[in-house]
Amino acid sequence: MERSLLFVHAHPDDESIGTGATMARYAAEGARVTLVTCTLGELGEIIPPALRHLLPDELGEHRTGELARACQALGVSDHRFLGGPGRWRDSGMMGLPDNDDPRCFWQADVDEAASALADVVREVAADVIVTYDANGFYGHPDHIQAHRVARRARQMTGGTAKFYATAMPRSVLAEAVKLPADSWFKQVTDLSASVPDDAVTTRIDATAYLGAKLAAMRAHQTQITVDGGFFALSNDLGMRVLGTEYYTLLDGPPTAPGPTAPGARYESDLFARWPGAPARTRAGLGSLLVHGDNAGPART
């Protein structure tokens, strides 16, 4: 049975920065890797001066091309925009007037958006769903909404897929922001976009696919500057590009504990389950398609 892994991200570039190496590894190993992006990223800050003339809708169209090139670099052929391209608009940073735009993802009806995502979950028979934690990793409204929508879609499809949030252990971030002496990037001093190490459950070693991740990040030229093994967004704050990526299991069967060894406290495979834990099957999904679901009210 083909293993199926579904990533739910808010904007083009999120998939490459946080989960690119993982996506490339599982795609290369033969798993079905599906990416759902919730917006076109129309309100992203543009780095290259030559492209700063792009208006929001033009930027969204441009970022669609960047995302296609990034997916090609990662070996991911199955990408969709939630509800179709442009169905929901970038909401901008928390607290800005853009949050009130009725077209934006932050204003989306959770059940409506989750129903669109549930159709994808059923179609690809997702064993694993990866998105953000309830705070959207760093508080962006579209990331928070992606968590809500993914959680609700999981309920609508029976709740059997393992459900993960991306995570950055504090000790890992503290090392990753150490810059070479000759770097022109600015030094990161705020480690708040991280979680305590013991909040992380899963460590995916995809260092063999670091090159693919770097290529994918370079494809997002409007949003990311890559210099050697480091990158920065429009704020020029530098950080090492990581080939090992981290997650927190939010719901679903954990893997059995492994032998005592460095890193043994972490799962090393997103698909791992306790012996005897029920696996998600296409037959089960067919039943859900016929009989619906009994999920509770949306979490908004």
FIMAR-337141 format. One record per residue: residue in one letter; x, y, z of N, C-alpha, C, O in turn. Coordinates in steps of 0.001 Angstrom, whole numbers, padded with zeros to 6 digits, always signed. Example, Ala and Ser with C-alpha at 12.3 -4.5 7.8 and 13.67 -1.06 7.14 Angstrom:
BEGIN
A+013190-005690+007800+012300-004500+007800+013200-003300+007800+014236-003319+008465
S+012850-002250+007080+013670-001060+007140+012900+000030+007870+013409+001138+008039
! end
This chain:
BEGIN
M+000849-001188+000000+000000+000000+000000+000888+001242+000000+001797+001352+000822
E+000634+002168-000907+001392+003400-001006+001203+004253+000248+000080+004433+000719
R+002296+004771+000778+002220+005690+001905+001881+007078+001383+002409+007505+000357
S+001001+007785+002087+000535+009083+001601+000707+010146+002687+000253+009985+003820
L+001377+011236+002306+001758+012299+003233+001244+013622+002686+001576+013996+001561
L+000440+014333+003467-000184+015582+003041+000346+016746+003868+000259+016731+005096
F+000897+017760+003192+001374+018983+003837+000385+020102+003554-000030+020299+002411
V+000007+020837+004597-000916+021961+004470-000170+023218+004895+000123+023407+006076
H+000134+024071+003930+000903+025290+004202+000112+026532+003821-000791+026476+002986
A+000462+027654+004441-000299+028889+004278+000022+029618+002990-000887+030077+002299
H+001315+029736+002648+001757+030543+001518+002840+029796+000731+003497+028910+001277
P+003030+030142-000533+004206+029646-001239+005467+030085-000510+005566+031244-000107
D+006395+029224-000337+007700+029296+000339+007696+028635+001699+008736+028163+002158
D+006512+028590+002373+006453+027934+003689+006854+026468+003596+007514+025929+004485
E+006441+025834+002502+006729+024406+002352+008226+024144+002264+008709+023140+002788
S+008962+025028+001612+010395+024810+001405+011189+025121+002660+012098+024373+003020
I+010856+026215+003330+011613+026636+004513+011484+025625+005640+012484+025220+006233
G+010260+025217+005939+010036+024397+007128+010040+022906+006904+010379+022147+007811
T+009664+022462+005694+009472+021021+005478+010078+020522+004170+009837+019380+003777
G+010860+021360+003490+011358+020992+002171+012186+019725+002132+012020+018898+001235
A+013080+019565+003100+013932+018373+003098+013109+017116+003352+013348+016075+002742
T+012134+017222+004262+011254+016089+004543+010465+015698+003302+010363+014517+002971
M+009912+016684+002622+009143+016410+001413+009999+015724+000362+009574+014751-000262
A+011213+016239+000171+012100+015655-000834+012475+014225-000473+012528+013358-001346
R+012734+013975+000795+013118+012624+001211+011997+011623+000958+012223+010569+000363
Y+010788+011952+001411+009707+010986+001264+009309+010812-000202+008949+009711-000618
A+009372+011884-000983+009083+011750-002405+010092+010828-003071+009726+009994-003898
A+011372+010979-002708+012417+010129-003290+012263+008682-002855+012643+007765-003584
E+011704+008474-001665+011513+007113-001157+010259+006451-001707+009982+005293-001393
G+009500+007171-002521+008348+006569-003174+007013+006819-002516+005997+006289-002965
A+006989+007618-001454+005714+007951-000834+004959+008935-001722+005559+009660-002515
R+003654+008948-001579+002858+009976-002254+002915+011234-001388+002458+011225-000245
V+003465+012293-001922+003601+013561-001194+002717+014591-001876+002901+014904-003052
T+001762+015110-001129+000824+016105-001642+000990+017396-000861+001083+017382+000367
L+001025+018498-001570+001119+019820-000941-000142+020604-001250-000519+020758-002412
V-000795+021101-000200-001914+022024-000342-001477+023372+000212-001076+023468+001373
T-001551+024414-000613-001205+025768-000204-002495+026579-000122-003318+026533-001036
C-002673+027317+000967-003970+027927+001257-004180+029279+000591-005325+029680+000387
T-003121+029989+000249-003228+031285-000414-002121+031403-001461-001222+030564-001529
L-002201+032453-002271-001148+032714-003257-000026+033567-002691+000969+033809-003374
G-000172+034031-001441+000868+034868-000851+000934+036255-001475+002017+036793-001701
E-000231+036826-001750-000283+038108-002453+000346+039264-001683+000742+040261-002287
L+000444+039147-000362+000901+040276+000455+002324+040079+000974+002740+040767+001906
G+003062+039165+000392+004451+038976+000807+005304+040193+000483+005044+040910-000483
E+006326+040416+001305+007269+041507+001047+008255+041055-000024+008806+039958+000059
I+008474+041892-001018+009286+041523-002179+010734+041949-001944+011002+043112-001641
I+011663+041004-002083+013077+041292-001849+013759+041918-003063+014363+042980-002914
P+013698+041322-004258+014463+041889-005381+013899+043248-005821+012708+043338-006118
P+014710+044294-005870+014215+045609-006310+013544+045567-007670+012585+046301-007909
A+014032+044722-008561+013487+044674-009914+012057+044141-009964+011381+044281-010983
L+011591+043531-008872+010240+042967-008855+009291+043724-007928+008134+043335-007773
R+009766+044784-007323+008938+045496-006345+007785+046276-006961+006953+046835-006246
H+007740+046310-008284+006612+046959-008953+005371+046076-008954+004278+046549-009266
L+005527+044795-008608+004399+043872-008679+003316+044256-007668+003599+044439-006484
L+002088+044374-008140+000945+044601-007263+000536+043260-006641+000935+042205-007136
P-000261+043291-005553-000573+042036-004859-001048+040902-005758-000547+039784-005646
D-001999+041162-006641-002478+040074-007496-001394+039592-008454-001302+038402-008756
E-000572+040531-008931+000544+040151-009804+001574+039337-009032+002153+038390-009564
L+001799+039712-007769+002735+038955-006943+002216+037539-006712+002983+036578-006772
G+000919+037408-006449+000355+036077-006263+000576+035193-007471+000927+034021-007337
E+000372+035757-008655+000602+034994-009886+002078+034626-010023+002415+033510-010418
H+002955+035577-009693+004394+035322-009792+004814+034224-008804+005612+033350-009140
R+004277+034278-007607+004646+033284-006591+004118+031896-006939+004673+030889-006501
T+003051+031843-007722+002569+030547-008191+003642+029860-009037+003861+028654-008923
G+004306+030648-009889+005402+030097-010683+006583+029697-009825+007206+028664-010071
E+006901+030504-008818+007987+030150-007904+007695+028827-007203+008576+027980-007056
L+006449+028665-006775+006070+027439-006080+006182+026226-006992+006621+025161-006560
A+005790+026382-008238+005911+025261-009185+007364+024838-009343+007666+023646-009396
R+008267+025820-009419+009691+025492-009556+010232+024860-008277+011071+023962-008337
A+009759+025322-007123+010197+024731-005854+009741+023279-005750+010512+022414-005335
C+008500+023011-006123+007993+021634-006067+008790+020731-006998+009078+019583-006660
Q+009144+021243-008158+009958+020451-009086+011299+020108-008448+011777+018981-008579
A+011910+021073-007756+013190+020826-007094+013059+019770-006003+013987+018997-005768
L+011912+019739-005342+011687+018787-004247+011213+017426-004738+011131+016482-003953
G+010901+017313-006015+010385+016052-006537+008931+015821-006211+008465+014681-006198
V+008201+016906-005944+006784+016809-005572+005938+017218-006766+006002+018362-007216
S+005150+016287-007277+004355+016554-008484+002896+016845-008175+002160+017296-009052
D+002464+016595-006943+001047+016781-006594+000908+018013-005709+001086+017940-004493
H+000592+019138-006325+000372+020374-005567-000980+020953-005932-001367+020963-007100
R-001707+021442-004915-002996+022101-005161-003078+023359-004304-002457+023440-003244
F-003852+024342-004773-004246+025462-003934-005602+025132-003326-006493+024651-004026
L-005765+025382-002049-006995+025036-001355-008180+025749-002008-008206+026977-002089
G-009152+024974-002468-010326+025544-003112-010080+026054-004513-010984+026616-005131
G-008858+025868-005036-008482+026384-006344-007672+027661-006193-007798+028351-005182
P-006837+027992-007184-005963+029161-007087-006739+030451-006820-007664+030791-007559
G-006358+031162-005764-006965+032440-005453-008285+032378-004717-008917+033412-004504
R-008726+031171-004315-010012+031080-003592-009959+031897-002303-010907+032612-001979
W-008860+031792-001575-008688+032609-000376-007405+033412-000508-006398+032928-001025
R-007462+034644-000032-006390+035603-000225-005482+035662+001003-005923+035393+002121
D-004236+036011+000796-003281+036262+001867-003882+037281+002837-004436+038294+002411
S-003773+037012+004127-004377+037871+005149-003435+038930+005691-003871+039813+006429
G-002152+038867+005344-001194+039801+005915-000878+039458+007362-001440+038520+007928
M+000021+040223+007948+000439+039960+009323-000677+040309+010307-001536+041142+010015
M-000656+039670+011464-001703+039844+012465-001834+041313+012878-000847+041995+013152
G-003088+041773+012913-003375+043121+013368-003448+044159+012279-003773+045314+012553
L-003150+043779+011032-003213+044731+009934-004639+044770+009353-005392+043809+009507
P-005011+045872+008689-006350+045965+008092-006663+044843+007111-007827+044493+006919
D-005632+044278+006488-005855+043182+005535-006547+041998+006190-007199+041212+005503
N-006419+041854+007508-007078+040750+008215-008602+040810+008086-009284+039797+008243
D-009134+042008+007797-010582+042197+007729-011148+042031+006323-012360+042118+006131
D-010296+041796+005353-010745+041603+003973-011595+040325+003913-011096+039250+004248
P-012857+040415+003496-013707+039213+003472-013188+038122+002539-013620+036974+002629
R-012254+038476+001634-011696+037474+000727-010548+036695+001359-010139+035664+000825
C-010021+037169+002486-008782+036590+003019-009035+035290+003760-010150+035009+004201
F-007984+034513+003886-008087+033181+004497-008456+033275+005968-009138+032391+006488
W-008024+034317+006642-008341+034507+008058-009851+034617+008272-010367+034231+009320
Q-010549+035148+007270-012000+035315+007348-012764+034121+006773-013995+034125+006764
A-012062+033120+006304-012728+031960+005692-013577+031214+006706-013216+031108+007878
D-014691+030706+006250-015487+029795+007074-014702+028495+007247-014340+027849+006264
V-014445+028119+008481-013573+026967+008738-014156+025694+008138-013430+024903+007537
D-015457+025490+008296-016056+024272+007756-015980+024240+006230-015732+023186+005645
E-016190+025380+005587-016108+025418+004124-014702+025084+003642-014520+024264+002742
A-013709+025730+004254-012326+025463+003855-011928+024031+004186-011243+023371+003404
A-012364+023554+005357-012020+022191+005760-012667+021161+004851-012082+020108+004596
S-013865+021449+004358-014523+020523+003439-013722+020383+002151-013593+019288+001605
A-013181+021512+001669-012335+021451+000466-011079+020635+000727-010643+019862-000126
L-010502+020810+001908-009299+020042+002255-009641+018577+002491-008861+017696+002128
A-010786+018307+003089-011183+016921+003337-011312+016143+002029-011008+014951+001980
D-011759+016814+000977-011834+016141-000320-010453+015656-000758-010321+014574-001330
V-009421+016468-000484-008059+016082-000840-007589+014932+000050-006985+013974-000433
V-007871+015031+001356-007476+013973+002284-008042+012629+001829-007340+011617+001833
R-009305+012629+001440-009935+011388+000980-009313+010910-000335-009018+009727-000503
E-009119+011851-001259-008605+011469-002576-007236+010814-002486-006980+009808-003147
V-006351+011387-001665-004979+010871-001596-004809+009842-000485-003720+009297-000304
A-005893+009570+000270-005832+008606+001379-004672+008927+002314-003817+008077+002564
A-004645+010150+002829-003504+010617+003629-003354+009807+004916-004278+009722+005723
D-002193+009225+005087-001835+008567+006349-001364+009579+007374-001512+009371+008579
V-000790+010687+006890-000184+011707+007740-000564+013070+007197-000541+013292+005987
I-000919+013992+008101-001178+015388+007746-000211+016249+008551-000096+016096+009767
V+000480+017150+007867+001440+018051+008511+001007+019488+008265+000757+019877+007124
T+000917+020277+009327+000626+021698+009205+001358+022425+010339+002496+022077+010653
Y+000721+023432+010961+001336+024199+012042+000618+023898+013349-000408+023218+013367
D+001172+024415+014445+000489+024284+015726-000618+025330+015839-000826+026112+014912
A-001327+025349+016963-002489+026227+017115-002124+027701+017060-002982+028541+016789
N-000862+028026+017314-000394+029407+017216+000167+029714+015826+000714+030793+015597
G+000033+028785+014924+000544+029021+013575+002047+029160+013514+002572+029845+012635
F+002747+028523+014434+004210+028533+014538+004732+029875+015038+005560+029905+015948
Y+004264+030998+014461+004742+032293+014945+003638+033346+014966+003928+034541+015032
G+002370+032917+014912+001264+033836+015100+000690+034463+013854-000169+035338+013960
H+001127+034052+012667+000546+034602+011446-000891+034090+011311-001138+032898+011494
P-001844+034977+010991-003240+034524+010926-003482+033394+009931-004288+032504+010202
D-002805+033411+008789-003012+032340+007810-002459+031007+008304-003000+029953+007971
H-001401+031043+009085-000858+029814+009664-001804+029266+010730-002040+028060+010801
I-002340+030156+011553-003311+029736+012572-004534+029114+011902-005029+028072+012331
Q-005010+029767+010848-006184+029256+010141-005879+027925+009458-006740+027046+009410
A-004676+027766+008933-004303+026484+008321-004386+025360+009346-004839+024261+009028
H-003948+025632+010582-004063+024627+011643-005526+024275+011895-005884+023099+011963
R-006357+025287+012033-007775+025044+012309-008437+024246+011200-009189+023306+011457
V-008152+024627+009977-008767+023965+008830-008270+022528+008696-009057+021624+008415
A-006976+022312+008893-006434+020957+008787-006983+020062+009894-007310+018900+009655
R-007081+020602+011096-007631+019797+012196-009084+019426+011910-009493+018285+012128
R-009854+020382+011428-011261+020104+011132-011377+019103+009978-012218+018205+010028
A-010547+019244+008946-010584+018293+007834-010261+016888+008316-010852+015914+007850
R-009325+016787+009250-008997+015477+009814-010207+014887+010531-010474+013692+010405
Q-010947+015712+011287-012168+015233+011933-013174+014745+010897-013788+013692+011066
M-013339+015510+009830-014324+015170+008801-014010+013860+008104-014905+013225+007544
T-012750+013448+008131-012338+012238+007413-012019+011088+008360-011295+010163+007990
G-012547+011137+009562-012451+010001+010466-011403+010089+011538-011410+009277+012463
G-010492+011054+011452-009511+011270+012526-008459+010192+012659-007885+010036+013737
T-008184+009443+011604-007209+008353+011719-005815+008729+011233-004844+008055+011576
A-005698+009785+010444-004372+010201+009979-003564+010769+011137-004106+011490+011975
K-002285+010454+011192-001423+011112+012169-001384+012602+011846-001369+012991+010678
F-001368+013426+012880-001514+014877+012702-000334+015569+013374-000165+015504+014592
Y+000480+016237+012550+001718+016848+013032+001721+018354+012828+001081+018885+011920
A+002464+019026+013706+002804+020432+013529+004306+020555+013314+005094+019831+013923
T+004691+021477+012444+006111+021778+012318+006619+022341+013636+005860+022968+014376
A+007881+022126+013933+008436+022586+015207+009917+022910+015038+010613+022324+014209
M+010373+023855+015843+011791+024202+015876+012262+024130+017327+011930+025014+018116
P+013026+023101+017699+013520+023022+019077+014395+024238+019404+015172+024698+018567
R+014260+024740+020608+014984+025965+020962+016493+025797+020845+017186+026708+020393
S+017001+024645+021247+018452+024443+021179+018931+024387+019730+020038+024834+019427
V+018112+023846+018841+018478+023768+017423+018490+025168+016813+019399+025510+016057
L+017478+025978+017144+017440+027339+016613+018630+028149+017121+019226+028926+016375
A+018970+027963+018393+020105+028708+018953+021390+028433+018189+022219+029331+018040
E+021573+027212+017702+022751+026878+016908+022615+027364+015473+023586+027818+014867
A+021408+027266+014937+021194+027604+013529+021383+029087+013239+021682+029458+012105
V+021214+029935+014241+021327+031372+013997+022750+031895+014209+022996+033096+014098
K+023679+030993+014511+025078+031413+014634+025647+031604+013236+025715+030657+012453
L+026056+032829+012923+026495+033166+011576+028009+033136+011453+028716+033388+012429
P+028513+032829+010259+029955+032953+010021+030396+034408+010187+029598+035332+010026
A+031652+034592+010505+032174+035940+010751+032030+036843+009534+031890+038058+009678
D+032061+036261+008331+031994+037083+007123+030581+037204+006551+030407+037714+005444
S+029581+036746+007287+028215+036813+006785+027700+038247+006798+027982+039005+007726
W+026942+038616+005765+026331+039943+005714+024921+039952+006285+024307+041010+006421
F+024404+038756+006622+023084+038699+007243+023127+039308+008645+024178+039344+009284
K+021992+039777+009106+021870+040283+010467+021729+039123+011447+021247+038050+011085
Q+022148+039342+012676+022114+038302+013703+020730+038193+014327+020159+039200+014746
V+020184+036984+014393+018930+036727+015094+019206+036712+016595+020127+036035+017052
T+018418+037451+017358+018544+037438+018820+017275+036944+019501+017307+036572+020674
D+016175+036935+018786+014884+036513+019325+014640+035046+018974+014539+034701+017797
L+014548+034195+019971+014345+032763+019743+012907+032337+020005+012640+031158+020236
S+011982+033288+019970+010598+032969+020321+009913+032081+019286+008920+031426+019603
A+010423+032045+018058+009849+031164+017034+010415+029756+017174+010911+029166+016214
S+010327+029243+018377+010832+027906+018693+010015+027361+019839+009224+028083+020447
V+010203+026092+020135+009504+025455+021248+010533+024772+022145+011626+024449+021678
P+010214+024545+023420+011133+023782+024264+011472+022446+023623+010623+021823+022986
D+012695+022015+023788+013128+020774+023143+012217+019599+023465+011972+018746+022612
D+011716+019553+024690+010905+018401+025080+009486+018459+024523+008710+017527+024738
A+009127+019531+023812+007833+019600+023143+007880+018973+021754+006845+018808+021108
V+009076+018626+021296+009254+018030+019974+009186+016511+020091+009784+015930+020996
T+008464+015873+019184+008321+014418+019232+009051+013700+018109+009335+012506+018211
T+009361+014434+017023+009759+013758+015790+010897+014508+015116+010862+015730+014975
R+011900+013755+014706+013087+014320+014059+013309+013559+012763+013548+012352+012777
I+013227+014276+011631+013374+013635+010324+014736+014020+009747+014984+015180+009421
D+015595+013037+009631+016918+013258+009059+016805+013173+007538+016677+012092+006962
A+016858+014350+006904+016794+014405+005450+017988+015177+004913+017892+015881+003908
T+019108+015033+005599+020300+015788+005195+020761+015412+003789+021395+016217+003107
A+020446+014201+003360+020808+013795+001995+020065+014620+000953+020449+014633-000216
Y+019002+015309+001368+018183+016089+000442+018299+017587+000705+017449+018368+000277
L+019347+017979+001405+019553+019398+001677+019721+020186+000378+019241+021315+000279
G+020388+019614-000609+020562+020295-001887+019229+020595-002557+019050+021666-003137
A+018300+019659-002480+016973+019875-003062+016243+020983-002316+015562+021806-002928
K+016384+021002-001006+015748+022056-000211+016322+023418-000567+015571+024379-000734
L+017629+023516-000685+018263+024783-001055+017779+025257-002425+017513+026443-002618
A+017665+024331-003372+017188+024697-004706+015748+025197-004647+015387+026156-005330
A+014935+024544-003831+013537+024961-003692+013444+026347-003068+012633+027170-003491
M+014275+026605-002061+014257+027915-001428+014725+029005-002399+014188+030113-002393
R+015705+028697-003215+016169+029677-004211+015076+029986-005232+015035+031085-005786
A+014202+029031-005480+013116+029267-006433+012180+030376-005957+011553+031055-006770
H+012089+030557-004646+011216+031589-004083+011981+032904-003980+012198+033431-002889
Q+012383+033419-005131+013292+034561-005146+012661+035836-004604+013382+036709-004122
T+011338+035973-004668+010728+037198-004141+010750+037231-002622+010637+038304-002029
Q+010896+036067-001977+010729+035985-000529+011983+035599+000237+012105+035918+001420
I+012920+034913-000420+014043+034309+000291+015350+034668-000399+015457+034634-001625
T+016332+035010+000411+017702+035148-000074+018508+033989+000485+018561+033799+001700
V+019133+033215-000385+019989+032098+000024+021435+032476-000278+021764+032878-001395
D+022287+032343+000722+023716+032631+000552+024497+031492+001185+024576+031385+002409
G+025070+030646+000344+025752+029468+000868+024743+028565+001560+023709+028221+000988
G+025047+028189+002776+024144+027334+003540+023225+028102+004459+022629+027513+005361
F+023089+029422+004255+022264+030260+005110+021202+030966+004268+021330+031077+003049
F+020149+031442+004944+019095+032159+004232+018530+033255+005124+018733+033268+006338
A+017816+034171+004482+017096+035214+005210+015851+035581+004426+015790+035408+003209
L+014863+036090+005141+013677+036658+004512+013929+038150+004292+015080+038586+004284
S+012882+038921+004116+013063+040334+003794+013680+041135+004931+014150+042253+004718
N+013685+040569+006151+014291+041260+007298+015807+041073+007373+016457+041659+008237
D+016368+040272+006487+017813+040009+006413+018366+039294+007645+019581+039267+007838
L+017508+038716+008479+017968+037958+009646+018385+036566+009186+017580+035823+008624
G+019646+036220+009428+020202+035005+008873+019996+033770+009727+019918+033838+010953
M+019909+032641+009045+019745+031352+009711+020252+030259+008789+020092+030345+007571
R+020855+029241+009356+021325+028106+008565+020143+027322+008004+019126+027149+008676
V+020285+026853+006776+019291+025982+006165+019513+024573+006719+020615+024032+006632
L+018473+023991+007281+018598+022710+007971+018132+021546+007101+017094+021623+006443
G+018907+020476+007109+018512+019251+006427+017787+018291+007343+017187+017322+006879
T+017835+018549+008641+017057+017791+009619+015899+018674+010058+016107+019825+010442
E+014695+018151+010006+013504+018939+010322+012725+018274+011445+012786+017058+011623
Y+011994+019083+012197+011397+018646+013457+009893+018893+013459+009387+019819+012826
Y+009197+018023+014202+007738+018069+014249+007256+017694+015651+007972+017074+016437
T+006011+018097+015933+005328+017678+017151+004075+016914+016756+003248+017420+015998
L+003933+015704+017264+002743+014906+017013+001601+015469+017848+001649+015432+019078
L+000582+015986+017187-000554+016581+017877-001649+015565+018152-002353+015665+019156
D-001795+014591+017269-002839+013589+017437-002495+012383+016581-001911+012517+015505
G-002864+011197+017072-002593+009975+016335-001632+009091+017094-001023+009530+018069
P-001486+007845+016659-000658+006882+017388+000827+007198+017264+001333+007351+016152
P+001531+007298+018386+002977+007516+018321+003708+006239+017966+003147+005146+018047
T+004951+006380+017576+005777+005213+017343+006207+004611+018675+006252+005309+019688
A+006519+003334+018677+007026+002702+019890+008407+003246+020217+009167+003577+019306
P+008753+003348+021512+010087+003848+021866+011177+002978+021271+011059+001753+021246
G+012227+003606+020798+013354+002878+020227+014413+002626+021278+014210+002965+022443
P+015533+002041+020901+016617+001781+021843+017232+003086+022328+017178+004103+021636
T+017811+003050+023507+018462+004231+024051+019689+004566+023216+020624+003772+023109
A+019667+005748+022631+020753+006211+021773+020537+007691+021547+019434+008182+021785
P+021543+008424+021099+021339+009843+020815+020178+010045+019839+020160+009478+018747
G+019211+010863+020256+018064+011128+019407+016963+010093+019519+015942+010226+018844
A+017125+009058+020351+016130+007997+020428+014820+008471+021039+013795+007802+020901
R+014842+009617+021713+013590+010139+022266+012648+010615+021175+011464+010832+021431
Y+013156+010780+019962+012349+011262+018848+011888+010117+017967+012599+009127+017796
E+010682+010258+017402+010327+009449+016243+011285+009807+015112+011788+010929+015046
S+011531+008865+014241+012379+009145+013087+011649+008936+011771+012253+009021+010702
D+010342+008662+011846+009553+008399+010650+008132+008902+010894+007490+008497+011862
L+007643+009773+010031+006289+010310+010209+005213+009242+010084+004108+009421+010596
F+005513+008140+009416+004522+007089+009219+004529+006037+010330+003642+005185+010363
A+005495+006076+011228+005633+005030+012231+004419+004997+013153+003840+006035+013476
R+004044+003790+013571+002913+003610+014470+003256+002557+015514+004154+001737+015325
W+002513+002600+016628+002638+001526+017604+002279+000208+016929+001408+000182+016058
P+002934-000887+017313+002523-002186+016776+001039-002429+017057+000580-002289+018190
G+000311-002787+016031-001109-003059+016201-001994-001847+016042-003216-001991+016039
A-001424-000634+015906-002249+000550+015726-002949+000477+014376-002346+000033+013399
P-004207+000901+014297-004939+000807+013019-004331+001710+011971-003998+002862+012249
A-004187+001196+010783-003655+001986+009667-004813+002554+008858-005877+001943+008760
R-004593+003720+008286-005598+004314+007399-005545+003571+006072-004466+003380+005510
T-006690+003153+005571-006724+002399+004323-007649+003070+003324-008542+003828+003702
R-007433+002789+002061-008316+003340+001050-009720+002766+001194-010698+003448+000885
A-009834+001535+001653-011159+000963+001874-011902+001775+002929-013087+002074+002783
G-011179+002128+004006-011801+002928+005054-012228+004282+004540-013281+004788+004927
L-011432+004875+003676-011788+006171+003110-013013+006044+002216-013853+006943+002172
G-013114+004924+001502-014300+004709+000692-015551+004678+001542-016593+005206+001152
S-015445+004051+002720-016570+004025+003641-016946+005425+004090-018128+005754+004191
L-015934+006257+004362-016215+007627+004768-016902+008400+003652-017786+009218+003906
L-016487+008134+002407-017092+008836+001285-018571+008481+001164-019378+009323+000772
V-018935+007234+001500-020323+006790+001396-021130+007259+002585-022248+007748+002422
H-020570+007113+003807-021350+007304+005022-021131+008641+005688-021796+008958+006675
G-020190+009451+005155-019956+010748+005784-019157+010610+007063-018388+009663+007227
D-019346+011580+007987-018621+011527+009254-019492+012101+010338-020513+012735+010071
N-019075+011869+011568-019784+012357+012738-018934+013309+013528-019006+013352+014756
A-018113+014086+012814-017216+015010+013484-018006+016067+014233-019124+016411+013849
G-017409+016584+015316-018045+017604+016129-017958+018961+015463-017559+019071+014303
P-018332+019994+016201-018342+021345+015639-016934+021820+015294-015948+021354+015865
A-016860+022736+014368-015556+023272+013943-014884+023987+015086-015540+024634+015902
R-013572+023870+015144-012769+024624+016115-012360+025921+015454-011566+025916+014514
T-012880+027008+015922-012571+028306+015296-011917+029231+016282-011585+030365+015939
! end
